[in-house]
Amino acid sequence: MALLLLIGAASVPLSSRLMASSDGNADSAQRTRATLKPAAAASPDIPFIDYDLQAEQLLLDLANQARAQAGAPPLKLDAGLSRAARAHAETMFAARQLSHQFDGEPSLPQRLAAATQTQLDQEGENVALDFDAADGHKHLMLSPPHRANLLNSAYNVVGLGVVRSGDRLYIVQDFGHALPSYSAAEVKDRVAATVTQARHQANQPALARSDLPTADDAACSMAQADKLGTSPVRQLAQRYTVLTYTSLHPETLPGNASHILSGHNLRSFSVGACYARTSTYPTGVYWVVLSLD
């Protein structure tokens, strides 16, 4: 599983209001990225003053009011996402340009992963330039892609960054869908419960669970290599039928698992798991080794 990042941006003279939005979905197989180069400043330099905390709070309140009216759950402020949003707002101010990714700047998933320990499987971003927070929210809601981010019922956390420069506000809203945080033992228990359920659905007797001492090490070897095929996994495959995969949802097995788990000759199984953030999965993923005997 991977993340798909779709970026749309609008750029007009800084004397006008500007907005841009992006959204991500972890169910897609590839990530695409648009890199926007900062344009030359279209207005005189104005010294950076500070983050506008009141504007950030008002934007959160207005977003949650709109979500309540739309029947969407409220967004919870995430401190890490706010750090990422503020850093990006300051970058936009320095460039005098709106963008989701400037030259040399990490992508949105990478920026969020570096700023928060919250595990996300979806993310999105709105950026805007306006004269006050209320107008900023109003104009974002009038734009279909930005409104979609603000009212997306899948999002449950948000980070807000507002940089005030004279009478202008550089606004960043970083959205995410936060997942429960499981320990390795909890991940393995959830995988094991799904294996038992799959055997029941196949009208086959339950398998005995006997986790191998090397199972977790094999899973972590995949995380360290950022790939499924590693030497420890191949060693297990010499003795067992081995399924290796990555997942953000431990209760979900890979597509080919049901057929394999319905086998008549299976007697036992082992689960190894390791959580890690990698280049392929910057916001983190569980690496799982399921061995069948």
C-alpha positions as CSV (number, residue, x, y, z in Angstrom):
1,M,0.0,0.0,0.0
2,A,1.2,3.5,-0.7
3,L,0.0,7.0,-0.8
4,L,-1.4,9.0,-3.7
5,L,-0.8,12.7,-3.5
6,L,-2.9,14.9,-6.0
7,I,-1.9,18.6,-6.0
8,G,-3.8,21.4,-7.5
9,A,-2.7,25.0,-7.2
10,A,-3.8,28.5,-8.2
11,S,-1.4,31.4,-8.6
12,V,-2.5,35.0,-9.2
13,P,-0.9,38.3,-8.3
14,L,-0.4,38.7,-4.5
15,S,-2.8,41.7,-4.5
16,S,-5.6,39.2,-4.9
17,R,-6.7,36.4,-2.6
18,L,-5.0,33.1,-3.4
19,M,-5.8,29.5,-2.6
20,A,-4.5,26.0,-3.4
21,S,-5.5,22.6,-2.2
22,S,-4.1,19.0,-2.3
23,D,-5.4,15.7,-1.1
24,G,-4.0,12.2,-0.5
25,N,-5.4,8.7,-0.4
26,A,-3.5,5.7,1.0
27,D,-5.5,3.2,-1.0
28,S,-3.8,4.0,-4.3
29,A,-0.8,2.2,-5.6
30,Q,1.5,5.0,-6.6
31,R,2.2,8.6,-5.5
32,T,2.3,11.5,-8.0
33,R,3.8,14.8,-7.1
34,A,3.6,18.3,-8.5
35,T,6.5,20.6,-7.8
36,L,5.7,24.3,-8.0
37,K,8.6,26.7,-8.4
38,P,8.4,29.9,-6.4
39,A,7.9,33.0,-8.5
40,A,9.6,36.3,-7.9
41,A,8.1,38.5,-5.2
42,A,5.2,40.6,-6.6
43,S,5.1,42.9,-3.6
44,P,7.6,44.8,-1.4
45,D,9.2,42.8,1.4
46,I,7.3,42.9,4.7
47,P,9.2,41.7,7.8
48,F,8.0,38.4,9.3
49,I,6.1,39.3,12.5
50,D,4.7,36.1,14.1
51,Y,2.3,33.3,13.8
52,D,-1.3,34.5,14.3
53,L,-2.6,32.2,17.0
54,Q,-6.0,33.9,17.1
55,A,-6.5,33.4,13.3
56,E,-5.5,29.7,13.7
57,Q,-8.0,29.2,16.4
58,L,-10.8,31.0,14.4
59,L,-10.0,28.8,11.4
60,L,-10.4,25.7,13.5
61,D,-13.6,26.9,15.0
62,L,-15.1,27.8,11.6
63,A,-14.0,24.5,10.1
64,N,-15.6,22.5,12.8
65,Q,-18.8,24.6,12.5
66,A,-19.0,23.9,8.8
67,R,-18.3,20.2,9.4
68,A,-21.0,20.0,12.0
69,Q,-23.5,21.5,9.6
70,A,-22.4,18.9,7.0
71,G,-22.6,16.0,9.4
72,A,-18.9,15.4,9.5
73,P,-17.0,14.7,12.8
74,P,-15.0,17.6,14.3
75,L,-11.3,17.9,13.6
76,K,-8.9,17.6,16.5
77,L,-5.9,19.9,16.5
78,D,-2.6,17.9,16.2
79,A,0.4,19.8,17.5
80,G,2.8,18.0,15.1
81,L,0.6,18.8,12.1
82,S,0.5,22.4,13.3
83,R,4.3,22.6,13.4
84,A,4.4,21.3,9.8
85,A,1.7,23.8,8.8
86,R,3.4,26.8,10.4
87,A,6.8,25.9,8.9
88,H,5.2,25.7,5.4
89,A,3.3,29.0,6.0
90,E,6.6,30.6,6.8
91,T,8.2,29.1,3.7
92,M,5.4,30.5,1.6
93,F,5.9,33.9,3.2
94,A,9.6,33.8,2.5
95,A,8.9,32.9,-1.2
96,R,5.9,35.3,-1.5
97,Q,4.2,32.5,-3.3
98,L,1.6,29.8,-2.6
99,S,2.7,26.2,-3.3
100,H,2.3,22.7,-1.8
101,Q,6.0,22.0,-2.5
102,F,8.8,24.4,-3.3
103,D,12.0,23.3,-4.9
104,G,14.1,21.4,-2.4
105,E,11.2,21.1,0.1
106,P,10.0,17.6,1.1
107,S,6.6,16.4,-0.1
108,L,3.5,16.8,2.0
109,P,3.6,13.2,3.5
110,Q,7.3,13.6,4.3
111,R,6.7,17.0,6.0
112,L,3.9,15.6,8.1
113,A,5.8,12.5,9.0
114,A,8.8,14.5,10.2
115,A,6.6,16.7,12.4
116,T,4.2,14.3,14.1
117,Q,4.2,10.8,15.6
118,T,0.6,10.5,14.7
119,Q,0.1,7.6,12.2
120,L,-1.8,8.8,9.1
121,D,-3.2,6.9,6.2
122,Q,-4.6,9.9,4.4
123,E,-3.5,13.6,4.2
124,G,-4.5,16.7,2.4
125,E,-3.6,20.4,2.5
126,N,-5.2,23.8,1.8
127,V,-3.1,26.9,1.3
128,A,-4.4,30.4,1.0
129,L,-3.5,34.1,1.1
130,D,-6.1,36.5,2.5
131,F,-6.7,39.5,4.6
132,D,-8.3,37.9,7.7
133,A,-9.2,34.4,8.9
134,A,-13.0,34.7,8.4
135,D,-12.6,35.8,4.8
136,G,-10.0,33.0,4.3
137,H,-12.4,30.4,5.5
138,K,-15.2,31.9,3.4
139,H,-13.2,31.8,0.2
140,L,-11.9,28.3,0.9
141,M,-15.4,27.1,1.3
142,L,-16.4,28.6,-2.0
143,S,-13.8,26.6,-3.8
144,P,-14.8,23.0,-4.5
145,P,-11.4,21.3,-3.8
146,H,-10.8,23.3,-0.7
147,R,-14.3,22.7,0.6
148,A,-13.9,19.0,-0.1
149,N,-10.8,18.9,2.2
150,L,-12.5,21.0,4.9
151,L,-15.6,18.7,4.9
152,N,-13.9,15.4,4.3
153,S,-15.4,13.1,6.9
154,A,-12.4,10.8,6.7
155,Y,-10.1,13.5,8.2
156,N,-10.1,13.6,12.0
157,V,-7.0,15.7,12.8
158,V,-5.7,19.0,11.4
159,G,-2.7,21.3,11.8
160,L,-3.0,25.1,11.2
161,G,-0.4,27.6,10.4
162,V,-1.0,31.3,9.9
163,V,1.8,33.8,9.3
164,R,0.8,37.5,9.4
165,S,2.7,39.9,7.2
166,G,1.2,43.4,7.4
167,D,-2.5,43.1,6.4
168,R,-2.0,39.7,4.8
169,L,-2.3,36.2,6.2
170,Y,-0.4,33.2,4.7
171,I,-2.7,30.3,5.7
172,V,-1.9,26.5,5.7
173,Q,-4.3,23.8,6.7
174,D,-2.8,20.3,7.0
175,F,-5.4,17.5,7.3
176,G,-5.0,13.9,8.1
177,H,-6.8,10.7,9.1
178,A,-5.2,9.5,12.3
179,L,-5.1,5.7,12.9
180,P,-5.0,3.9,16.3
181,S,-1.5,3.2,17.5
182,Y,-0.8,-0.5,18.1
183,S,2.1,-2.2,19.8
184,A,3.8,-5.1,17.9
185,A,2.0,-7.5,20.2
186,E,-1.4,-6.0,19.4
187,V,-0.7,-6.1,15.7
188,K,0.2,-9.8,15.9
189,D,-2.9,-10.5,17.9
190,R,-5.1,-8.8,15.4
191,V,-3.5,-10.6,12.5
192,A,-3.9,-13.9,14.4
193,A,-7.6,-13.2,15.0
194,T,-8.1,-12.6,11.3
195,V,-6.3,-15.8,10.4
196,T,-8.7,-17.7,12.7
197,Q,-11.7,-16.0,11.2
198,A,-10.5,-16.9,7.7
199,R,-10.1,-20.5,8.6
200,H,-13.6,-20.5,10.1
201,Q,-15.1,-19.0,6.9
202,A,-13.3,-21.6,4.8
203,N,-14.9,-24.3,7.0
204,Q,-11.4,-25.5,8.1
205,P,-10.3,-26.2,11.7
206,A,-8.5,-23.5,13.6
207,L,-4.7,-23.4,13.4
208,A,-2.4,-23.5,16.4
209,R,-0.5,-20.3,16.9
210,S,3.2,-20.7,17.6
211,D,5.1,-17.5,16.9
212,L,8.7,-18.3,15.7
213,P,11.5,-16.6,17.7
214,T,12.9,-15.1,14.5
215,A,9.5,-13.8,13.2
216,D,9.8,-10.3,14.5
217,D,13.4,-10.0,13.4
218,A,12.4,-11.1,9.9
219,A,9.6,-8.5,9.8
220,C,12.0,-5.8,11.0
221,S,14.6,-6.8,8.3
222,M,11.9,-5.9,5.7
223,A,11.4,-2.5,7.3
224,Q,15.1,-1.8,7.4
225,A,15.5,-2.8,3.8
226,D,12.2,-1.1,2.8
227,K,11.2,-4.1,0.8
228,L,9.5,-7.4,1.3
229,G,12.1,-9.8,0.1
230,T,15.0,-10.1,2.6
231,S,17.5,-12.9,3.6
232,P,15.7,-13.7,6.9
233,V,12.4,-14.0,5.0
234,R,13.9,-16.3,2.4
235,Q,15.3,-18.5,5.2
236,L,11.8,-18.8,6.7
237,A,10.4,-19.7,3.2
238,Q,12.7,-22.7,3.0
239,R,10.7,-24.3,5.8
240,Y,7.3,-22.6,5.8
241,T,4.7,-21.1,3.4
242,V,5.4,-17.4,4.0
243,L,3.2,-14.4,3.3
244,T,4.9,-11.0,3.6
245,Y,3.0,-7.7,3.3
246,T,2.7,-4.1,4.6
247,S,-0.5,-2.8,6.2
248,L,-1.9,0.1,8.2
249,H,-4.9,-2.1,9.2
250,P,-3.7,-5.3,11.0
251,E,-7.1,-6.9,10.7
252,T,-6.8,-6.9,6.9
253,L,-4.9,-9.7,5.2
254,P,-3.5,-9.5,1.6
255,G,-5.8,-10.6,-1.2
256,N,-4.2,-14.0,-1.8
257,A,-4.3,-15.0,1.9
258,S,-7.8,-16.4,1.9
259,H,-6.9,-19.0,-0.7
260,I,-3.7,-20.0,1.1
261,L,-5.4,-20.2,4.5
262,S,-8.1,-22.5,3.2
263,G,-5.5,-25.3,2.7
264,H,-6.4,-28.7,4.2
265,N,-2.8,-29.6,5.3
266,L,-2.1,-26.5,7.4
267,R,-1.5,-27.2,11.1
268,S,-0.1,-24.0,12.7
269,F,1.0,-20.4,12.0
270,S,3.4,-17.8,13.2
271,V,3.1,-14.0,13.1
272,G,6.0,-11.5,13.1
273,A,5.4,-7.7,13.0
274,C,7.4,-4.5,13.0
275,Y,6.3,-0.9,12.7
276,A,8.6,1.5,10.8
277,R,8.7,4.7,8.8
278,T,10.6,4.4,5.5
279,S,11.1,6.2,2.3
280,T,8.3,4.3,0.8
281,Y,6.0,4.8,3.8
282,P,7.1,8.1,5.3
283,T,4.1,8.2,7.7
284,G,4.7,4.6,8.9
285,V,3.3,1.2,8.2
286,Y,3.3,-2.3,9.8
287,W,5.6,-4.9,8.2
288,V,4.1,-8.4,8.7
289,V,5.5,-11.9,8.2
290,L,2.9,-14.7,8.3
291,S,4.4,-18.2,8.3
292,L,2.2,-21.2,7.8
293,D,3.1,-24.8,8.5
